[in-house]
């Protein structure tokens, strides 16, 4: 029997950063009491002691010894989970839902966090039953998504799919249909799952059906770095930390701006042509989503974000090289953009190169001290202030 009524909560921890050098040290429970049994008499005083709390909402504990013993075991398990979670990262936010602990690694803004929490409480798998819902599914192009076709919700194959969805919820979107007409429009066979990479025209069918949960999880983990991905407020730090050899190819483009839209379409075309290259990953940033960061980015990178930009950035010190684009000329063609990206991939275009492509020497010297101050490792200054 599970006491699985866990209210969605967040935990703001103030533990110690667990550096990679200590990755093999298994922490032991330190005996500190991190769980309080809230009552009508003590809840105000307890809640005043913490900036944020996890609320574990359970059914009333029975008077019999078995119920009390089970509650004590679950309380001890929660103590250990909170202790271990507190070691992962300083000032971390964790969301506890059912049996899952979800780390929130996004912008520390109330509206962004609230929107993320709403996503968490949704079901891990969304069922597509009609053409209207199918149209909505097709309109999702900025996220990794999966679609499966199963006989019913009681199918053992759907259960495996649903269990896999819980492992990635809410970061990856899982969909399913039980309708033959919908499956036919998607060219899906029974118990088959298609994997959709962001901004790609065609999905990839996961091989080896029927799948176990581990089969689906393994496939996603091997393909969870898209060729082109959008930096979203709710996952900005996670994406930024997923660099390739300490670098990111970054493209700035406002989707609502005509030039930005045109450049983004060219970028999608290049990504689609290079989707088989596992070493290519481009981060698209829409400045409209991060208005407070625009001055920081413009100063740090020496670029003007009123027009589209693409460059390669060193994630450690924010050194960067940007493709030269004349604001008065047309956007670069797909071939020109592809050639520039090939230069980055080959190492010919490298932010560690001392050649300054965008600034004169005097301007660079004046900005050095300021850049050292604001360019923290892994861009951790992003909106966490």
N, C-alpha and C positions, 0 to 999 in steps of 0.2 A: 504494500500500500504506500502511495506517495502523498506527502503533504504539499503537493506541487503548486499551491496557490501562492506564488511569489509575486508580490506587487513589483512592478517595474520601478527600479531605484537606481541611484547613481552613488558611487563611492569616490570621494575625493581623498586620495591617499597621500601621505607625506612620508613615504618610505625612502629607501636608498636606491640609487640607480645601480642596477645589476650589470656591471661591465662584462664584456665578452670574455675577458681573462678569467672571470670567475664563473663561467658558464657551466662548469662541471661540479660546482659546489651545491649540494642539495641542502636547502634551508631546513632547519628544524623548528618546530613550533616553540615559541619563546615563553609560553605560559600567560601572556597578557590577555586580559578579558576584552574581547572586541565585540561581544554580543550582549545586549541588554534586553531583558524581558520587559517590554513596555506595559505599564498599567495606567489606569486613569489617574493614579496618584503621582507617578514618577516621570511621565513622559515629557513634561515641560522642562524639568531640570536636566534630564538626560539629553534632550535635543539642544539645549543651550550650550552643551559642552563640545559640540562638533559643528563644523561648517556644513557637512553633508553626511547623510546616513543611508545605509541600506535598510529598507524595511522588509522584514521577512514575515509575510502574512500567512498564517496557517490556521487550519481548523482547530477548534477548541480541543485542548488536550484532555483526554478522558481521565477519570479517577483511577482506573485500573492500572496495575503495574506495567503491563505491556505497552500501553499508550504512552505512559510517562517515560519508559525506557527508550522507546523509539524517538520521542521528541529530544531527549538528551543526546542521543547519537547524532541526530540531524543538527543539533546545536553545535556539537563538537566539530562536525564536518564543516559547518559554516565558519567556525573560528579559524580552522586551518586554511580554508579557501581565502578568507580575508587577509590572513597573514601572508600567504604566498602572493596574492594579488598586490599587496602593498609593496612588495620588493621589486616589482617589474619596472616602474618608472616613477620619477618624482612628479607630483601633481597630476596623477593619472585619474581619469574618470572611467569608472566601470559601471556597466549596466547589467544587473542581475535579472534574468528572465527565465523562469522555469529552471532547467538544469544547465543553462548556458551562462557563461560570463563573457560579456562583449565589451571590448575596450573601445572607447570613443577616442578617435585620433584625429579630430577635426578642429575647426575654428571654435574658439571659446566665446561664442556669442549665444545669447539666450534663444533667439529664433532658430538658429541652425541646430542647436542641441535639441530643442523641442521637436523640430521636424524629424530629426533622427529618431527620437523616442517614439514618435507616431509610427515610423517605419518598423521599429522593433516589435511593436505590439500587433502588427499585421501578421497574418498567417505566412509561413515560409514559402508556400506554393500558392500562386494565384491561378484559379481555374478559369479557362477560356471556354465559354459555352455558346457564343453567338458571333455574328459578323461584326457587330459593333465593338465587342470586346477584342476581337481579332484585329480590328483597325487600330485600336489603342495600343495593342501589342506591337504592331508594325511601326508605330510612331516613336517607340523607344529605341533610340539609336546611340545614345551616349553611354550606355551601361552594358556590361557583360550580362547576357541573359541566356536562359536555357528553356527549351520547350520539349515536353514529352507527351506521348500519346499512350494512354492506358485504358484498360477495359472499364475500370471503376475505381473509386476511392478505396475500395476494400481489396483491391489487387495487391498481391505481395510485391509486385514489381513497382507499383506506385509507392508502397511503404518504404522501399529502399530509396527511391527518388526523394521522398519527403524527408527521410532521415539525412540524406546528403544535403538537402536544402537548409536544414537547421544548422549545419556546420558553417555555412557561409552567410546566413541571414544576419543583417539585412543588406550586406554589401553587394551580393550578387543576386539578381532577380531570377527566380524560378517560376515557370509557368507550366501548366499541363492542361490537356483536354481529354474528355471522354467521348467526344462527338466525332463520329466517322467523317462527317462533312468538313469539319474544321481540319481534321488530320489530313484529309485529301487535298485541301487547299495548301497545306504546308508540306505536302509530299512526305508525310510521316507514316511509318508502318507501326503496327502494334508493338508496344513496349520499347519503342525507339526514342532516342533523345538527341535533339540538335543543339549545338553550341553556337551562339552568336557572338562574334567579337564586335566591339563598338565600331560603328561607321563602316562596317563591311556589308556588301550587298547580299552575300550568300552565307548560310551557316555551314558548319562542319558537323557531320553526324558522328557521334561518339561510337567508336568501333566496339564490337564484342558483346552485343546485346544477347540475352537479357543481362542487365547489369546488377551488380551488388552496390551497396552504398560506397564501399571502398573503390570500386571501379570509377564511379562518377567523381568522387573526391580526388582521386589521383589524376584524372584527366584535367580537371579544373586547375589543380595546383601546377600542372605542367604548362597550362595555357593562360594563366591569370595575369600576364603582362601584355596588354594589347599593343598593337603597332601604333595606334593613335588613341590616346585617352585624355579625357577632360579632367582638369584639376577642379574638384568640387570642394566646397567649404567643409562638408562633413567628413572628408577623407584626405584633406590636403597634406597632412604630415606623413601619413602612410604612403601616399603616392610619391612624395618628394624623397622619402628615404629609400624607395625602391629604384635606386640608380643603377646604371650600367658602367662599371669601371670608374665610378666616382663622377660621372657626368650625366647630364640630361640635355636632350635637344628640346628646346622650349619654343613654342609659337604663341605669340600674343595676337588675338584677333577678336574684335567685337562682332558678334554674330548679327546684331541689330544694325550695324553699319554696312553700307553697300560694299565698300572696299574690303571690310573684314569678312563679310559673307563670301565674297568672291575668292579671297585668299583661302578661307576655310574649305571651300569646295575643291580648290586646287590641292590643298593639303590632304584631303580625303582621297583624291585620285592617286596621289603619290603613295599614300599608306596602303591603298588597295593593291597597287602594283608590287609592293614590297612586303606584303603580309606574311610571306614564307620566311622572311629573315628574322631569326630569333633575337638577333642583337640590335634590332632597330625598334626603338620605342620613343614616340614623340608625345610630349605633354602639351596639350592645348589649354591656354589660360584665357578666359574671357574677362578683360579688365572690369567689365560691368558687374561681375560677381564679387569683386574685391576693390571697391572704390577707395578705401582707406590705404590700400597697399600701392596704388598707382604712383604716388610721389616717391615712395621708397624704391620701387622697381626702376623708375626712370633715373633716379640718382645713382643707384647701385650699378646699373648696367649701361648708363649713358645713352639711353634710347628715348624716343618720343612715342608714347603709346597711343597717340591720337591716330596713328596709322599702324597697319599690321607689321609685325616683326617676327623674325625667327633667328634663333641663335643656339649656341652650345654653351652650357654653363657648368662650371666646376662646383659641385655641391659643397665642398669644404670651405672655399674662400670666396665663392661667387665671382671669380674671374670668368670672363665670357668673351665670345666672338660672335658678331651678328652679321647676317647676310646684308650686303649693301642693296637697298631698294630706294629708288628715286620716287618721292611722293608724287611728282608730277607725271611720272610714266605709268604705264600699265603694270598690273601685278606680274610677278615672274610667271613664266609658263611652268607646266608640270615638269617638262624636261629640264628647265633651268633649276628648279627647286630640287629635282632628283639628283642633278649633278652636284649641287651644293651639299646635299646630305651625304652623297658618296664621299665627298671630301672630308666630311666629319668622320665617317665610318672608317676611312683609311688612315686617319690621323693627320692628314695634311692640314686640315683646319682644326686647331687645338687651342683651347683657352689658356693652356699653360705656356704657349708660345709667347715670348716676350714682345713680339711685334704687336703694336697697338693699332687696331683696325678702325677705332671709332673716336679716339681722343687725341688731342695734342699733348706733348710731354708735360707742359706746365700745368694743364688741367688735371692730368693724372697725378702729378706730385701733390697738388693741393688737396686732392680727394683721398689720398692714401690713409691718413690718420682717421678720417671719418669712416671710411670703408672698413678699416680694421675694427672699429668700435661696433658697427652695426651688422657686420657680416659674421654671424655666429655659425658654428658648425651645423650643417644640415638645415640651414635656414630656420632655425628654431625661433627666430624673432618674429616670424610670421604671425601677427595678430595675437600672440600669446601675452603681449604686454597689457 
